Amino acid sequence: MPRIDAHGHVFAKVSREFPRETGGNTPADREESVEKLMTYMAASDIGQAMLVQMGGATAAHHAYVLHCLRTYPDRFLGIGLIPEDLVASPEEHMDRLTDGTGIVGFRLGLVGGPRDPFDDVDVRTFLTYRIWKHAAEKDLVLWLYVRAADAHLIAYLVDAFPQVRVVLNHLGICPGEGKGRHDQWGRPQIDIASYNPAFHTTHRLSTYENVTMKLSGHYAFSKKPYPYEDLAGWHRAALNSFGADRLMWATDFPWIYEEPGYDKLVDLVEKLTPDIMPHEYEAVMGGTARRFLRFPDLK
């Protein structure tokens, strides 16, 4: 069974063929090609990976990810984005990007319901309700990295759409507003308290069989260098609550190429959970992703 890196990003230099939005760590002349990624994967015996769109949410902005999926259909699957102005009527955009392309779902950064946890809740009024409904109808994955203010709302949609496959990004942490920055290597850094309210969200969601979580993004949250020993307890808690069959390992490339290095992240699960059983390790390092995300057979 191939090992699978369940989350990362690739992008080309800005061009007419591959337009994208630019940012502080993604200037127009920077590229992190899929071929570069494949070199790192081969060196660490990683067979497949999930490519998560960045650099814009329009259909045109997805051009490079779609190119990668067409070029290497047995190696990669993709997760798309939905423009903010289409969140309330997303169906055509979702269909356009998933019709035989290798994109199997969409990443969401918001839910769009009442912020007061004691308000009456009707999921049909949520801003993203039609995204969830269409995902249920088309058997699409929803990739969640939602803001902290929306964390308490996730379970209502999981209740309403139990057939939707849900993946909680980056240890299930929900970033607070204004808590993000970049470090000296250009990597995202998210300020969190040592006891994070996200624990309540992930513990509650771990009771749903259609919800999984990625062990990824450690560099963004840890207050220590690799191997991020202050997050070992988070790993143990995730393994105890979700079980290995609903956990997936990922590197969040390309931000980790320089520090700590792709090869070191391949060893991270064993370092933070040294007592993990062999069958559990195989599930986290690829078995769960293959089954839950339906990766194709590797040729």
C-alpha positions as a Markdown table, in Angstrom:
| # | Residue | x | y | z |
|---|---|---|---|---|
| 1 | Met | 0.0 | 0.0 | 0.0 |
| 2 | Pro | 1.5 | 3.4 | -1.0 |
| 3 | Arg | 2.1 | 6.0 | 1.6 |
| 4 | Ile | 0.0 | 9.1 | 1.0 |
| 5 | Asp | 0.7 | 12.8 | 1.9 |
| 6 | Ala | -2.8 | 14.0 | 2.5 |
| 7 | His | -2.3 | 17.8 | 2.2 |
| 8 | Gly | -0.1 | 20.2 | 0.3 |
| 9 | His | 0.1 | 23.0 | -2.3 |
| 10 | Val | 1.8 | 23.4 | -5.7 |
| 11 | Phe | 1.8 | 26.5 | -7.9 |
| 12 | Ala | 3.4 | 27.8 | -11.0 |
| 13 | Lys | 4.9 | 31.2 | -11.8 |
| 14 | Val | 2.1 | 33.6 | -12.8 |
| 15 | Ser | 1.4 | 33.4 | -16.6 |
| 16 | Arg | -1.4 | 33.5 | -19.0 |
| 17 | Glu | -1.7 | 29.8 | -18.9 |
| 18 | Phe | -1.5 | 29.6 | -15.1 |
| 19 | Pro | -3.0 | 32.8 | -13.6 |
| 20 | Arg | -3.1 | 33.0 | -9.8 |
| 21 | Glu | -3.3 | 35.5 | -6.9 |
| 22 | Thr | 0.0 | 36.5 | -5.3 |
| 23 | Gly | 0.9 | 37.0 | -1.7 |
| 24 | Gly | 3.8 | 37.6 | 0.7 |
| 25 | Asn | 5.2 | 34.1 | 0.4 |
| 26 | Thr | 3.8 | 33.5 | -3.1 |
| 27 | Pro | 5.2 | 36.3 | -5.3 |
| 28 | Ala | 4.5 | 36.1 | -9.1 |
| 29 | Asp | 7.9 | 34.7 | -10.0 |
| 30 | Arg | 7.9 | 31.9 | -7.4 |
| 31 | Glu | 7.0 | 28.4 | -8.4 |
| 32 | Glu | 6.7 | 25.1 | -6.4 |
| 33 | Ser | 6.1 | 22.7 | -9.2 |
| 34 | Val | 4.5 | 19.3 | -8.9 |
| 35 | Glu | 7.6 | 17.7 | -10.4 |
| 36 | Lys | 9.7 | 19.2 | -7.5 |
| 37 | Leu | 7.2 | 17.7 | -5.1 |
| 38 | Met | 7.5 | 14.3 | -6.8 |
| 39 | Thr | 11.2 | 14.4 | -6.3 |
| 40 | Tyr | 10.8 | 14.8 | -2.5 |
| 41 | Met | 8.1 | 12.2 | -2.5 |
| 42 | Ala | 10.2 | 9.6 | -4.3 |
| 43 | Ala | 13.1 | 10.2 | -1.9 |
| 44 | Ser | 10.9 | 9.4 | 1.1 |
| 45 | Asp | 8.9 | 6.6 | -0.5 |
| 46 | Ile | 5.6 | 8.6 | -0.7 |
| 47 | Gly | 3.4 | 7.3 | -3.5 |
| 48 | Gln | 0.5 | 9.8 | -3.7 |
| 49 | Ala | -0.6 | 13.1 | -2.4 |
| 50 | Met | -3.6 | 15.5 | -2.2 |
| 51 | Leu | -3.1 | 18.9 | -3.9 |
| 52 | Val | -5.1 | 21.7 | -2.2 |
| 53 | Gln | -5.7 | 24.7 | -4.4 |
| 54 | Met | -4.3 | 28.1 | -3.3 |
| 55 | Gly | -3.7 | 31.3 | -5.2 |
| 56 | Gly | -7.3 | 32.2 | -5.9 |
| 57 | Ala | -10.7 | 30.5 | -6.0 |
| 58 | Thr | -12.0 | 31.2 | -9.5 |
| 59 | Ala | -12.1 | 28.4 | -12.0 |
| 60 | Ala | -9.3 | 30.1 | -13.9 |
| 61 | His | -7.1 | 30.1 | -10.8 |
| 62 | His | -7.3 | 26.3 | -10.6 |
| 63 | Ala | -5.5 | 25.9 | -14.0 |
| 64 | Tyr | -2.2 | 24.6 | -12.5 |
| 65 | Val | -3.8 | 22.1 | -10.1 |
| 66 | Leu | -6.0 | 20.9 | -12.9 |
| 67 | His | -2.9 | 20.5 | -15.1 |
| 68 | Cys | -1.2 | 18.5 | -12.5 |
| 69 | Leu | -4.2 | 16.2 | -12.1 |
| 70 | Arg | -4.4 | 15.6 | -15.8 |
| 71 | Thr | -0.7 | 14.9 | -16.1 |
| 72 | Tyr | -0.4 | 12.5 | -13.2 |
| 73 | Pro | -3.9 | 11.1 | -12.6 |
| 74 | Asp | -2.8 | 8.1 | -10.6 |
| 75 | Arg | -0.6 | 10.1 | -8.3 |
| 76 | Phe | -2.7 | 13.0 | -7.1 |
| 77 | Leu | -6.2 | 14.1 | -6.2 |
| 78 | Gly | -7.3 | 17.7 | -5.7 |
| 79 | Ile | -9.3 | 19.9 | -3.4 |
| 80 | Gly | -10.7 | 23.1 | -4.9 |
| 81 | Leu | -11.9 | 26.5 | -3.5 |
| 82 | Ile | -15.1 | 28.4 | -3.9 |
| 83 | Pro | -15.1 | 32.2 | -4.5 |
| 84 | Glu | -16.8 | 34.2 | -1.8 |
| 85 | Asp | -19.3 | 35.7 | -4.2 |
| 86 | Leu | -20.4 | 32.1 | -5.2 |
| 87 | Val | -20.8 | 30.6 | -1.7 |
| 88 | Ala | -24.5 | 31.3 | -1.6 |
| 89 | Ser | -25.0 | 29.7 | -5.1 |
| 90 | Pro | -22.1 | 27.4 | -5.6 |
| 91 | Glu | -23.5 | 24.5 | -7.6 |
| 92 | Glu | -22.3 | 25.4 | -11.2 |
| 93 | His | -18.8 | 26.2 | -9.9 |
| 94 | Met | -18.5 | 23.0 | -8.0 |
| 95 | Asp | -19.7 | 20.9 | -10.9 |
| 96 | Arg | -17.4 | 22.6 | -13.4 |
| 97 | Leu | -14.3 | 21.9 | -11.2 |
| 98 | Thr | -15.2 | 18.3 | -10.3 |
| 99 | Asp | -16.5 | 16.9 | -13.6 |
| 100 | Gly | -13.9 | 14.2 | -14.3 |
| 101 | Thr | -11.0 | 16.4 | -13.3 |
| 102 | Gly | -9.6 | 14.7 | -10.2 |
| 103 | Ile | -10.8 | 17.4 | -7.9 |
| 104 | Val | -12.9 | 15.5 | -5.3 |
| 105 | Gly | -14.0 | 18.3 | -2.9 |
| 106 | Phe | -13.6 | 21.8 | -1.6 |
| 107 | Arg | -11.9 | 23.6 | 1.2 |
| 108 | Leu | -14.0 | 25.9 | 3.4 |
| 109 | Gly | -12.8 | 28.6 | 5.8 |
| 110 | Leu | -16.2 | 29.5 | 7.2 |
| 111 | Val | -19.6 | 28.1 | 8.0 |
| 112 | Gly | -21.7 | 31.2 | 8.1 |
| 113 | Gly | -24.2 | 30.7 | 10.9 |
| 114 | Pro | -25.0 | 32.4 | 14.2 |
| 115 | Arg | -21.9 | 33.3 | 16.3 |
| 116 | Asp | -23.8 | 33.1 | 19.6 |
| 117 | Pro | -23.7 | 29.3 | 20.5 |
| 118 | Phe | -27.0 | 29.8 | 22.4 |
| 119 | Asp | -28.9 | 31.2 | 19.4 |
| 120 | Asp | -31.5 | 29.1 | 17.6 |
| 121 | Val | -29.9 | 27.1 | 14.8 |
| 122 | Asp | -31.4 | 26.4 | 11.4 |
| 123 | Val | -28.8 | 25.0 | 9.0 |
| 124 | Arg | -30.8 | 26.1 | 6.0 |
| 125 | Thr | -29.9 | 29.7 | 6.9 |
| 126 | Phe | -26.2 | 29.0 | 7.0 |
| 127 | Leu | -24.2 | 30.8 | 4.3 |
| 128 | Thr | -22.6 | 27.5 | 3.3 |
| 129 | Tyr | -25.7 | 25.3 | 3.4 |
| 130 | Arg | -25.9 | 24.9 | -0.4 |
| 131 | Ile | -22.3 | 23.9 | -0.5 |
| 132 | Trp | -23.0 | 21.1 | 2.0 |
| 133 | Lys | -26.2 | 20.1 | 0.2 |
| 134 | His | -24.5 | 19.9 | -3.1 |
| 135 | Ala | -21.6 | 18.0 | -1.7 |
| 136 | Ala | -24.1 | 15.4 | -0.3 |
| 137 | Glu | -25.8 | 15.1 | -3.7 |
| 138 | Lys | -22.5 | 14.7 | -5.6 |
| 139 | Asp | -20.5 | 12.7 | -3.1 |
| 140 | Leu | -17.8 | 15.4 | -2.6 |
| 141 | Val | -15.4 | 15.9 | 0.2 |
| 142 | Leu | -15.4 | 19.0 | 2.4 |
| 143 | Trp | -12.0 | 20.1 | 3.7 |
| 144 | Leu | -12.5 | 22.2 | 6.8 |
| 145 | Tyr | -10.1 | 24.9 | 8.1 |
| 146 | Val | -12.7 | 27.2 | 9.6 |
| 147 | Arg | -12.3 | 30.2 | 11.7 |
| 148 | Ala | -12.7 | 29.9 | 15.5 |
| 149 | Ala | -15.9 | 31.8 | 15.5 |
| 150 | Asp | -17.6 | 29.2 | 13.4 |
| 151 | Ala | -16.2 | 26.1 | 15.1 |
| 152 | His | -19.3 | 25.4 | 17.2 |
| 153 | Leu | -21.4 | 25.2 | 14.0 |
| 154 | Ile | -19.6 | 22.4 | 12.2 |
| 155 | Ala | -21.5 | 19.6 | 14.1 |
| 156 | Tyr | -24.9 | 21.0 | 13.0 |
| 157 | Leu | -24.0 | 20.5 | 9.3 |
| 158 | Val | -22.4 | 17.1 | 10.0 |
| 159 | Asp | -25.7 | 16.1 | 11.6 |
| 160 | Ala | -27.7 | 17.4 | 8.7 |
| 161 | Phe | -25.5 | 15.8 | 6.0 |
| 162 | Pro | -24.0 | 12.5 | 7.5 |
| 163 | Gln | -23.2 | 11.2 | 4.0 |
| 164 | Val | -20.6 | 14.0 | 3.4 |
| 165 | Arg | -17.0 | 13.0 | 3.9 |
| 166 | Val | -15.5 | 15.7 | 6.2 |
| 167 | Val | -11.8 | 16.3 | 6.8 |
| 168 | Leu | -10.6 | 18.6 | 9.6 |
| 169 | Asn | -7.4 | 20.3 | 8.6 |
| 170 | His | -4.2 | 20.7 | 10.6 |
| 171 | Leu | -4.9 | 18.9 | 13.9 |
| 172 | Gly | -8.5 | 20.2 | 14.0 |
| 173 | Ile | -7.3 | 23.7 | 15.1 |
| 174 | Cys | -9.6 | 26.6 | 14.1 |
| 175 | Pro | -7.6 | 29.8 | 13.8 |
| 176 | Gly | -8.7 | 32.9 | 15.7 |
| 177 | Glu | -9.1 | 36.2 | 13.8 |
| 178 | Gly | -5.9 | 38.2 | 13.5 |
| 179 | Lys | -3.7 | 35.3 | 14.9 |
| 180 | Gly | -1.8 | 34.6 | 11.7 |
| 181 | Arg | 1.7 | 35.7 | 10.6 |
| 182 | His | 4.7 | 34.3 | 8.8 |
| 183 | Asp | 8.1 | 33.2 | 10.2 |
| 184 | Gln | 11.6 | 33.7 | 8.8 |
| 185 | Trp | 11.1 | 30.9 | 6.3 |
| 186 | Gly | 7.8 | 32.3 | 5.0 |
| 187 | Arg | 5.8 | 29.6 | 6.8 |
| 188 | Pro | 2.3 | 30.4 | 8.2 |
| 189 | Gln | 2.4 | 30.8 | 12.0 |
| 190 | Ile | -0.9 | 30.6 | 14.1 |
| 191 | Asp | -0.9 | 31.9 | 17.6 |
| 192 | Ile | -2.8 | 29.5 | 19.9 |
| 193 | Ala | -3.1 | 29.1 | 23.6 |
| 194 | Ser | -1.6 | 26.0 | 25.3 |
| 195 | Tyr | -5.1 | 24.8 | 25.9 |
| 196 | Asn | -7.0 | 25.5 | 22.7 |
| 197 | Pro | -10.8 | 25.6 | 22.5 |
| 198 | Ala | -10.5 | 23.5 | 19.3 |
| 199 | Phe | -10.1 | 20.5 | 21.6 |
| 200 | His | -13.9 | 20.7 | 22.4 |
| 201 | Thr | -14.7 | 20.9 | 18.7 |
| 202 | Thr | -12.5 | 18.0 | 17.6 |
| 203 | His | -13.6 | 15.8 | 20.5 |
| 204 | Arg | -17.3 | 16.4 | 19.7 |
| 205 | Leu | -16.7 | 15.7 | 16.0 |
| 206 | Ser | -14.7 | 12.6 | 16.6 |
| 207 | Thr | -18.0 | 10.8 | 17.4 |
| 208 | Tyr | -19.0 | 11.1 | 13.8 |
| 209 | Glu | -17.9 | 8.3 | 11.5 |
| 210 | Asn | -17.9 | 10.5 | 8.4 |
| 211 | Val | -15.4 | 13.0 | 10.0 |
| 212 | Thr | -11.6 | 12.5 | 9.8 |
| 213 | Met | -8.6 | 14.7 | 10.8 |
| 214 | Lys | -5.2 | 15.4 | 9.4 |
| 215 | Leu | -2.0 | 15.3 | 11.5 |
| 216 | Ser | -0.4 | 18.2 | 9.7 |
| 217 | Gly | 0.6 | 21.8 | 10.1 |
| 218 | His | 2.6 | 21.3 | 13.3 |
| 219 | Tyr | 5.2 | 23.9 | 12.4 |
| 220 | Ala | 2.4 | 26.6 | 12.4 |
| 221 | Phe | 1.2 | 25.9 | 15.9 |
| 222 | Ser | 4.1 | 24.5 | 17.9 |
| 223 | Lys | 6.2 | 26.7 | 20.2 |
| 224 | Lys | 9.2 | 24.3 | 19.8 |
| 225 | Pro | 11.3 | 23.3 | 16.9 |
| 226 | Tyr | 11.0 | 19.9 | 15.1 |
| 227 | Pro | 9.9 | 17.3 | 16.2 |
| 228 | Tyr | 7.3 | 19.7 | 18.0 |
| 229 | Glu | 7.3 | 17.8 | 21.2 |
| 230 | Asp | 4.7 | 20.1 | 22.8 |
| 231 | Leu | 2.2 | 18.7 | 20.3 |
| 232 | Ala | 2.7 | 15.0 | 21.3 |
| 233 | Gly | -0.3 | 15.2 | 23.6 |
| 234 | Trp | -2.4 | 16.4 | 20.7 |
| 235 | His | -1.3 | 13.4 | 18.7 |
| 236 | Arg | -2.2 | 11.0 | 21.5 |
| 237 | Ala | -5.6 | 12.6 | 22.1 |
| 238 | Ala | -6.4 | 12.4 | 18.4 |
| 239 | Leu | -5.4 | 8.8 | 18.2 |
| 240 | Asn | -7.5 | 8.0 | 21.2 |
| 241 | Ser | -10.6 | 9.9 | 20.0 |
| 242 | Phe | -10.6 | 9.4 | 16.3 |
| 243 | Gly | -8.7 | 6.1 | 16.0 |
| 244 | Ala | -6.1 | 5.5 | 13.3 |
| 245 | Asp | -8.7 | 4.7 | 10.7 |
| 246 | Arg | -9.9 | 8.3 | 10.8 |
| 247 | Leu | -6.5 | 10.0 | 10.9 |
| 248 | Met | -4.3 | 11.0 | 8.0 |
| 249 | Trp | -0.7 | 12.2 | 7.9 |
| 250 | Ala | 0.3 | 15.2 | 5.7 |
| 251 | Thr | 3.3 | 17.6 | 5.3 |
| 252 | Asp | 1.7 | 20.8 | 4.1 |
| 253 | Phe | 4.4 | 21.2 | 1.5 |
| 254 | Pro | 6.0 | 23.4 | 0.2 |
| 255 | Trp | 6.3 | 25.4 | 3.4 |
| 256 | Ile | 8.4 | 22.7 | 5.0 |
| 257 | Tyr | 11.0 | 22.0 | 2.3 |
| 258 | Glu | 13.6 | 24.3 | 3.9 |
| 259 | Glu | 12.7 | 23.8 | 7.6 |
| 260 | Pro | 12.5 | 21.1 | 8.9 |
| 261 | Gly | 12.6 | 19.2 | 5.5 |
| 262 | Tyr | 10.2 | 16.9 | 3.8 |
| 263 | Asp | 12.1 | 13.7 | 4.9 |
| 264 | Lys | 11.9 | 14.7 | 8.6 |
| 265 | Leu | 8.1 | 15.2 | 8.5 |
| 266 | Val | 7.8 | 11.6 | 7.1 |
| 267 | Asp | 9.1 | 10.5 | 10.5 |
| 268 | Leu | 7.0 | 12.8 | 12.6 |
| 269 | Val | 4.1 | 10.4 | 13.4 |
| 270 | Glu | 6.6 | 7.8 | 14.9 |
| 271 | Lys | 8.4 | 10.5 | 16.8 |
| 272 | Leu | 5.3 | 12.0 | 18.4 |
| 273 | Thr | 3.5 | 8.7 | 19.0 |
| 274 | Pro | 6.3 | 6.1 | 19.5 |
| 275 | Asp | 3.9 | 3.6 | 20.9 |
| 276 | Ile | 1.7 | 3.5 | 17.8 |
| 277 | Met | 0.9 | 0.0 | 16.6 |
| 278 | Pro | 2.1 | -1.1 | 13.2 |
| 279 | His | -1.4 | -1.4 | 11.8 |
| 280 | Glu | -2.3 | 2.0 | 13.2 |
| 281 | Tyr | 0.8 | 3.5 | 11.6 |
| 282 | Glu | -0.1 | 2.1 | 8.2 |
| 283 | Ala | -3.6 | 3.6 | 8.4 |
| 284 | Val | -2.3 | 7.1 | 9.4 |
| 285 | Met | 0.4 | 7.1 | 6.7 |
| 286 | Gly | -1.8 | 6.1 | 3.8 |
| 287 | Gly | -4.5 | 3.6 | 4.6 |
| 288 | Thr | -7.1 | 6.1 | 5.8 |
| 289 | Ala | -6.5 | 8.5 | 2.9 |
| 290 | Arg | -6.7 | 5.7 | 0.4 |
| 291 | Arg | -10.0 | 4.4 | 1.7 |
| 292 | Phe | -11.7 | 7.7 | 2.8 |
| 293 | Leu | -10.6 | 9.9 | -0.1 |
| 294 | Arg | -10.6 | 7.1 | -2.7 |
| 295 | Phe | -7.2 | 7.4 | -4.1 |
| 296 | Pro | -6.8 | 5.4 | -7.3 |
| 297 | Asp | -4.5 | 2.4 | -7.6 |
| 298 | Leu | -1.0 | 3.5 | -8.2 |
| 299 | Lys | 0.3 | 2.3 | -11.6 |
